[in-house]
Amino acid sequence: MVIFLGIVVWAYSSKRKASFDATAQSPIDDDDSVKAKEKKDV
């Protein structure tokens, strides 16, 4: 139980927010770059 609570605190800490936001945006950024490359190739 202590380990679980430690992971929850770590995951929701404000220090990790920037890292999680960047990770969450990476699939969207990759998709945009692929679309831009496809438009350029056409």
Residue, then its C-alpha position, 0 to 999 in steps of 0.5 A: m500500500v505504501i508503494f502504491l501511494g508513493i507512485v501516486v504522489w510521484a505521478y501527480s507531483s507538480k515537478r513531473k507535470a512538464s515531463f508528462d505534458a511533453t510526453a502527452q503531446s509527442p504523438i500529436d507533434d509526430d502526426d503533424s510533422v508526418k502530415a507536413k512532410e506528406k504535403k511537401d512531397v505531393 
